[in-house]
Amino acid sequence: MSMTRDKAGTGQDIDEQDTSAMAAEDKGAEMTAAEDKARIVRDALKVYDDWMERERANIEAGYDDLEFRAGNQWPPEIEAGRIEEGRPVQTINQIPQYVRQVTGDMRQMRPAIKVIPVDDQGDEEKAEALAGVIRYIENRSDAPGVYFQGADSQVTCGIGAWRVKTEYAGESTFNQEIRIAPIEDALGVMFDSDAVLPTREDAVKCLVPFDMSREKFKALYPQARLTDFAESGEAGSARGDWLGSDTIRVGEYWCKTPVKKTLALLDDGAIEDVSGDAARAAALKAAGTRVETRESYRLHRSLVTAHEVVEGPELWPGSHIPIVPVIGEEVRIGRRIVRHGVVRFAKDPQRSYNYLSSAQTEVTALQPKAPFIGTEKNFEQYQDVWETANRRNHAYLPYTPDGANGSIPPQRVQPAVSSQGIAEGIERAARDMQSVIGIYNSSLGARSNETSGKAILARQREGDTGTYVYIDNWARAIRHTGKILVDLIPKIYDTARVLRIIGEDGRTEEIRINQLGGVAADGMTPRLSHDVTTGAYDVALQMGPSYATKREEVRDGMTAFIQAAPQTAPLILDLVAKAQDWHLADEIGERLETVLPPEIRALKAQKAGKPVPQAPQPPPDPGQEAARQMELATREAELVGKQADARRKQAEAGKAELELEQAMAAQMLAAGGGPSAGEPQPDPALAGMAQAIVELQGVVGEIVQALQGPAGEVEGSGGLMVEPEPFAEPTAGLMPMQQPLPVEVRYSAAEPQGQPPQF
């Protein structure tokens, strides 16, 4: 075995040296990984500290907003004192109706994410396929419910949030799916302090804390230490909430790591990423291709406690942090941000409303409990009766007269009277609440001084405009969700799949993506139809009412249009039927399509790429049908007569021709009996007979031509068609036996009695 000597002069074989080197390399890798995880924990906790220092006031006020909407509207010390005194503590909670008014408008709008191609490798077909995949993801994720949950939190406390995540489609498949999921505590989502965009898409770091029970944490991460962060000695007092008595707070930490990316601009305009392939980059650069380096990043996800990394870091396939915040209203005062929803500044009017309502209730409740005034002697013998006088209906109240007061019976004190100021205060508090929020009675459906429909709609639009900032920010967050999905889809849905979605009209659609469909322009490369893995795309959001609302508006609009222009009813009647909510309305509309003008039917078929349908034949008129049958019967009788006449004339022509041949043969025998004899002289009688035969054949031809129609056939009730052979005129100087044979009469269909005879 070969030996080598180290610097210290000790002997060590090569295998032992390699093993030691590998062990040292593994140890170095472990140390590097441990250092990376320690750095991740430090970075995550710094994001936590920085965010809490900056946003603590907004977070605490946001939690108080949620409590206030839930009905906890009395200050604890005032509520406890009034309960101890037995005074009313009423909560007339009007906040939820204003929140629901804003979120109700959002629920009626069905946001649709539209995909737009932005480079040469993208096209409308691929963009439509991407939009279909997004609808599929939204359907399987119940995305509207997630969006509405975020909107409720946004309108109430000023911020909501949801997330995009990936998961396996099943236990026995490698196919992954994308899901849009809610975030339980939107106030706990933290970003680095340099993120300023409303969607926080410019953030480099993000921390999403959430609570997990101790049992679940131990089951998932048995090797992790369950210790309070305060024991680490790093600002423990600020992070005492990372460990509770029954729960432990875990943080999902997202971080963008800077990297260098090498891009090459090919001759066809395509951009190729040659990062990590130095040979390819050098070859392209030598060929004159433009090759440049760009600043980029990779996105990693880790799961951390206040002490260690328990999961990850792992590389995320997308380029966007998949956490989507929904901002309510923000007021920036330098570096400080005040964030709120509709509840924040409606608290004081709501508290006034509760206090004044409780005071009015208290005054009303004390009226039958007004006390009695008298001397001690008046009540001493019947004290038990007088003590219950305000609670029980006694038939009489006995008393002992006292001469000291002139024997005057006890008198009831004047009860408290409801103050007009209390009623005015309640009305003022209600008005203040509406003024602060920006929603008035007409927007809530109450009657106002507006009388016409236009005036009512105008006032409702004013209320919607006052709170439209929430709808706009909500739509912006959904649009950012679409950008995250468009970025993830090519990496997750990279194989041929068939996806089934349910459209907003309730109908099921089938989307086939990444399917082989022919070849490319070079005639060699296979072409994928609905390829969602190539091209660059942007996202736009289309907002509008729900499908049911749009259908009602279309129906009302078409009805008004037909009333204004009745002549257009036959042109759009099928659309009017399909817009109805009747049972079988679609089938009625399809039937009405069959009676549309041919031009419209042809236009619809052309747009759909279908053959032009034939116009349906109108049902026959009974009177016209009977006249037609009589005419056919008459023509058939005439036809039968002409056919019989033709047969008779044909028979006569055949008989005359036979007689002519016999006469000519007899003449030849009488002239010499053979061909060696001289030429026979024409017999005038025979020539006349031949002329008669030719005339008879002409008559037969005229009869047959009369039987023929314009196309050479006549159709009777039995389908009889006569097609004669054309007559050939006799050639001059030829004898009748040298003329063509008589015409044949053929029949294309059998007569009712059987096959007609042929001549």
Secondary structure, 3 states (H helix, E strand, C coil): CCEEECCCCCEEEHHHHHHHHHHHHHHHHHHHHHHHHHHHHHHHHHHHHHHHHHHHHHHHHHHHHHHHHHCCCCCHHHHHHHHHHCCCCCCCCCHHHHHHHHHHHHHHECCEEEEEECCCCCCHHHHHHHHHHHHHHHHHHCHHHHHHHHHHHHHHHCEEEEEEEEEECCCCCCCEEEEEEECCCHHHCEECCCCCCCCCCCCCEEEEEEEEEHHHHHHHCCCCCCCCHHHHCCCHHHHHHHECCCEEEEEEEEEEEEEEEEEEECCCCCEEECCCCHHHHHHHHHCCCEEEEEEEEEEEEEEECCCCEEEEEEECCCCCCCEEEEECEEEEECCEEEEECCCHHHHHHHHHHHHHHHHHHHHHHHHHHCCEECCHHHHHCCHHHHHCCCCCCCCCCCCCCCHHHCCCCCEECCCCCCCHHHHHHHHHHHHHHHHHHCCCHHHHCCCCCCCCHHHHHHHHHHHHHHCHHHHHHHHHHHHHHHHHHHHHHHHHCCCCEEEEEECCCCCEEEEEECEEEEECCCCCCEEEECCCCCCCEEEEEECCECHHHHHHHHHHHHHHHHHHCHHHHHHHHHHHHHCCCCCCHHHHHHHHHCCCCHHHHHHHHHHHCCCCCCCCCCCCCHHHHHHHHHHHHHHHHHHHHHHHHHHHHHHHHHHHHHHHHHHHHHHHHHHCCCCCCCCCCCCHHHHHHHHHHHHHHHHHHHHHHHHCCCCCCCCCCCCCCECCCCCCCCCCCCCHHHCCCCCCCCECCCECCECCCCC
